[in-house]
Structures are given as C-alpha cells and as structure tokens.
Amino acid sequence: MRFTTDCRACPRLAEFLDAGRAKHSGYFCRPVPPFGDLEPGAARPRLLIVGLAPGFHGANRTGRPFTGDHAGILLYETLHAFGYASRPVSVAADDGLQLIGCRITNAVKCVPPENKPETGEIVRCNDYLKQELVELPAGTAILALGQIAHSAVLRAFGLKAKDYVFGHDVRHALPNGQPLYDSYHCSRYNTQTRRLTPDMFRAVFAHIASDTLASDQQE
C-alpha cells in the first residue's frame, strides 16, 4: 500500500488531526510523509531511519519528520556529523536541508494523542512501512529508534520479535541480508534523563558507518 497524506484509516488519529488543524491553522496536521533519498533524481539511500510518530508541535506542525521539535536536535546534529545531512539543524520543511544517502520515516505517520499510538493504529500503518522497505535498495541499513519502531520493522518483514530482541546499539542480521540497528529514541525524555547521551547515539552511527565501509570494500 503506497503512502498518501490523505489517509484517514485510523478514526481516532484522523479526528485528532482535524481538531489540531482547527486549533492551529498553520500546522501541517496530516499524515507526515517520509523525507530524504528515494525521491526522483536522488541517490540511493544507504540508511533508513524509522522513528515512532510525528510530534504534535514538531513534524505534525512542519510536515517533515523530526523537524521543529526537540527529538530532531540530536538526530540532525548526528546525521550532519556523519555526512548524512547537509546541515546540522532542521527547523522547517523549506529550510533547504537535504539528506545524503539517508531517508527518515515513522512507524506511525500521524501524530497520536499523548504520543501514544494504539496497537491497531501501528498495525494499520505498517502497510506503508512495508512498501517503503520493499522499495529500498539491497543492503540498505535500517536504524530503528525505540522499541515500537523496532517492532514495526519486524512486523513489516513478517519476523518474530523473540528472534530479534531490541537493545540499544544492537545489530541484527535480517534474513534478506539487510542489517537492522537499534537505538533508544532521541526523545526529550531520553536525552534529558541521560538514558540516551550524544556519545551513545554517535556510537550507533559509528558502528553503522564502520559496517557500511566494510561492506563497500567487499563489493
């Protein structure tokens, strides 16, 4: 199933978006599309990042994943440091920032009340993620930010969670040859409580970069 910003498959989320649009007329308040390579004329992505869902005053406002909210601060700083982004700060969908060999999406494309999607909503939105994964070039690395994103990737591939246990800075070899990396989500709560530090986050990207380099040398 191909993604559309007109999707209203989840009644609770559709109603929440309608209410948000009525209160904040300038907000995007629609399902937020993926961002980055795979667009026409773009280079093939080497990395797909899967988050949880748009933040109400972040991606739900700007229309671009992790843009305009706290969770995007550490993410885009790190992407820029590792050569995946043209600049370290993402503030608006039209700010000129470009991703390089990278794509960002979410397990759930609509902002959920209290940032908590229901199981049925995760399942319904999984068809979109499944299509995104099908379209990835062979060997593209996948980075799941948090347990829900990790589980959504496994669901899209038809894999069992017990065979791929989530853990920060853990690498899983998927049956199709794609590597799945896990990280704690770069949310405000995780970064402010130091559950996830910048060094911890950068270490995940360093491992991805090291593995990608080794894979390139073998080709």
C-alpha positions in Angstrom: 0.0 0.0 0.0 1.5 3.3 -1.1 1.6 6.2 1.3 -0.8 9.2 0.9 -1.2 12.3 3.1 -5.0 11.9 2.6 -5.0 8.7 4.6 -7.8 8.5 7.3 -7.6 4.8 8.0 -7.4 5.4 11.8 -10.5 7.2 13.0 -9.0 8.3 16.3 -5.9 9.8 14.6 -8.0 11.4 11.8 -10.2 13.1 14.4 -7.1 14.2 16.4 -5.6 15.8 13.2 -8.9 17.6 12.5 -9.0 19.0 16.0 -5.4 20.1 15.7 -6.0 21.8 12.4 -8.9 23.7 13.8 -6.8 24.9 16.7 -3.6 25.6 14.8 -4.5 26.7 11.3 -0.9 26.9 10.2 0.1 23.3 11.2 0.5 20.5 8.6 -1.9 18.2 10.6 -1.8 15.4 8.1 0.0 12.1 7.8 3.7 13.1 7.6 5.5 11.7 4.5 9.0 10.2 4.6 11.9 12.6 4.0 15.1 12.0 2.0 16.6 9.9 -0.7 14.3 7.8 -3.0 12.9 11.0 -4.3 13.2 11.4 -8.1 16.8 12.1 -9.1 18.1 11.4 -5.6 21.0 9.0 -4.8 20.1 5.6 -3.4 19.8 5.6 0.4 22.3 3.7 2.4 20.4 4.2 5.6 16.7 4.3 6.5 15.8 5.7 9.9 12.5 4.6 11.4 11.0 6.7 14.3 7.9 6.3 16.3 5.4 9.0 15.1 5.3 12.8 14.4 5.5 15.1 17.4 2.5 17.4 17.7 4.5 20.7 17.6 7.3 19.2 15.5 6.7 17.1 12.4 2.9 17.5 12.7 3.5 21.3 12.5 6.2 21.4 9.9 5.3 18.4 7.7 8.8 16.8 7.9 10.0 14.0 10.2 11.8 15.2 13.3 11.7 18.8 12.1 11.0 21.6 14.6 11.0 19.6 17.8 13.4 18.5 20.5 13.8 15.0 19.2 15.3 16.3 15.9 18.1 18.3 17.6 20.3 15.3 18.4 19.2 13.4 15.3 20.1 16.1 12.7 23.3 17.1 14.5 24.4 13.4 14.3 23.3 13.0 10.7 25.3 16.0 9.7 28.4 14.8 11.7 28.3 11.5 9.8 27.7 13.1 6.3 24.0 12.2 6.0 22.6 15.7 6.2 23.7 19.0 4.6 23.3 21.0 7.8 23.0 20.2 11.5 19.7 21.9 12.3 16.3 21.2 10.9 13.7 23.9 11.6 11.2 23.9 8.6 10.3 21.8 5.6 11.5 24.5 3.3 14.8 25.3 5.1 17.0 23.8 2.4 18.3 20.9 4.4 19.0 17.8 2.3 19.6 14.3 3.3 22.5 12.5 1.7 22.2 8.7 1.3 19.6 8.7 4.0 15.8 8.6 4.4 13.7 9.2 7.5 10.2 7.8 8.2 8.0 6.8 11.1 6.2 3.6 12.1 3.0 5.7 12.5 2.6 8.6 10.1 0.0 10.6 12.1 0.6 12.3 15.4 -1.2 10.3 18.2 -2.8 11.8 21.3 -0.2 11.9 24.1 2.4 10.5 21.7 0.9 7.0 22.2 -0.4 5.2 19.2 -2.7 2.3 19.8 -1.8 -1.2 18.6 -4.4 -1.2 15.9 -3.0 2.1 14.5 0.5 0.7 14.4 -0.7 -2.4 12.6 -2.8 -0.4 10.0 0.1 2.0 9.3 2.5 -0.9 8.9 1.5 -1.5 5.3 3.0 1.9 4.4 6.3 0.9 6.1 6.2 -2.4 4.4 6.1 -0.7 1.0 8.9 1.6 1.9 11.1 -1.3 2.9 10.3 -3.2 -0.3 11.5 -0.2 -2.3 14.8 0.1 -0.5 18.0 -0.9 -2.5 19.5 -4.2 -1.4 21.8 -3.8 1.5 20.4 -0.6 2.9 20.9 -0.4 6.6 17.8 0.2 8.8 18.0 2.1 12.2 15.0 1.7 14.5 14.6 4.5 17.1 13.0 2.8 20.0 11.1 -0.4 20.7 7.9 0.4 18.7 9.9 1.3 15.6 11.9 -1.9 16.0 8.8 -4.0 16.3 7.2 -2.2 13.3 10.2 -3.1 11.1 10.0 -6.8 12.2 6.2 -6.8 11.5 6.7 -5.4 8.1 9.2 -8.2 7.3 7.0 -10.8 8.9 9.6 -11.7 11.5 9.1 -12.7 15.1 10.1 -10.3 17.9 11.5 -13.1 20.0 14.2 -13.8 17.4 15.3 -10.1 17.3 15.3 -8.6 20.8 15.5 -4.8 20.9 18.6 -3.4 22.6 20.4 -0.1 22.3 23.4 -0.3 19.9 22.4 -3.9 18.9 22.8 -5.0 15.3 20.5 -7.7 13.8 21.2 -9.5 10.6 17.8 -9.9 8.8 17.1 -12.9 6.5 17.2 -10.7 3.4 20.7 -9.5 4.2 19.8 -6.1 5.5 21.2 -5.1 8.8 18.8 -3.7 11.4 20.3 -1.5 14.1 18.6 -0.4 17.3 18.9 2.8 19.3 17.0 4.4 22.2 14.7 7.1 20.7 16.3 10.6 20.7 13.2 12.0 22.5 13.4 14.8 25.0 12.7 12.4 27.9 15.5 10.1 26.9 18.1 12.8 26.3 17.2 14.8 29.4 17.3 11.8 31.7 20.6 10.7 30.1 19.1 7.4 29.1 20.5 8.3 25.7 23.6 10.6 25.6 25.1 12.2 22.4 28.0 9.9 22.8 25.8 6.8 22.9 23.9 8.0 19.9 27.0 8.7 17.9 28.4 5.3 18.8 25.4 3.7 16.9 26.2 5.7 13.8 29.9 4.9 14.1 29.0 1.2 14.0 26.8 1.7 11.0 29.5 3.7 9.2 32.1 1.0 10.0 29.9 -1.8 8.8 29.0 0.2 5.6 32.6 0.8 4.9 33.4 -2.9 5.3 30.5 -3.9 3.1 31.7 -1.5 0.4 35.2 -2.9 0.4 33.8 -6.4 -0.1 31.8 -5.4 -3.2 
